[in-house]
Amino acid sequence: MSNDFICKFIKPDKSIADFVESIGMFHNQSNEAREVVVMPDGRVDLFFSQSASEPFHVTLIGLDTFPEKRSLPPQTLAFDINFKPLAAEYILQTSLADISNGAKDLPDGFWNFNADDLKDFDAFYRKATKKITELLPLEVDERKRKLFDLIYSSNGEMSVKELSEKVSWSSRQINRYFNQQFGLSLKTYCNILRFRASLEHIAEGKLFPELNFTDQTHFIKEIKKFSGVAPKELSKNQNDRFLLLSVLKQQ
C-alpha cells in the first residue's frame, strides 16, 4: 500500500465483540483523489470523516450486495466502526433496509462526536467503546444471536434450511426479518460471507474454491458478482484499489 494512504483495523474490546467486528481508519494523505472499489463484506459501517473539501460528518452505510467504485477525496481522514448486523437493531436501533447498497448522513453531534475526535485514533477507539458499552442491551433475542453465530462460524456455508432448524425459527420468518431489517435475504447474506472468507484465500494466491462452491465456474461467477473481476485479477489488486483485500494482505 502506498505511503500516502494508510489503513488499519483492530479488534474491539471483548465487552462489545458481539456487536462490533473491528474499529479502524483510512487516511488518504495525498492531494489527489484515490479511486477504490468497495466490495460487500457483510458489515455495517459507521464512518466519522472529513477531507480537504468536506467538513466533519458521520455516515451510516448499509449492507452492500454488489461492488461499487468510489473516490476518496484528497486529504480524507475517516475513522470507521465495523458493526455486525445485529448491532443495527440493538445498538444503532434502526432498520437498514432503506440504505441497502446506500448510505445516510447522521445528525450533527451524533454520539457527541466531532472533528476533534479525529485527532487521535486511540482516543477515538476508547470513546467509541465507552459509548457502545453504554448502549449494550439488557437482553437479545437468542434466536438472532445464535443465528448470526452459526452464519459467522460456518462462513455462510450453512443452508437456510439448516440454519432455520438449528435456531428453531422458520425460514420464512428469518427472511422476513432480514428483508425488513437489512434489505436482503438470508441466502444473499450468507453468500456475501462466503465471498469474504474466500478473499482470505485469494489474498494468499489461492485462486480455486476452498469453500463450498459447486465447481470452479461457480466460484469465478460468485467472485465476479461481488468484486466485479475474476479471482486472478482480484488477486493482483492493482494500485491497491480493492481495499478489503489490501487489509487482508496486511494481516
MOFEN-V865466 format. One record per helix or strand. SS is the DSSP state (hx for helix, st for strand). FROM is the first residue (numbers start at 0). TO is the last residue. If there is no record, write none. Layout:
# MOFEN-V865466
ss/from/to
SS/FROM/TO
SS/FROM/TO
This chain:
# MOFEN-V865466
ss/from/to
st/4/9
hx/13/15
st/19/27
st/33/37
st/43/49
st/56/60
st/67/71
st/75/82
hx/85/89
hx/96/98
st/102/104
hx/109/111
hx/114/117
hx/120/133
hx/141/152
hx/159/166
hx/170/181
hx/185/202
hx/215/226
hx/230/235
hx/237/239
st/241/241
hx/242/249
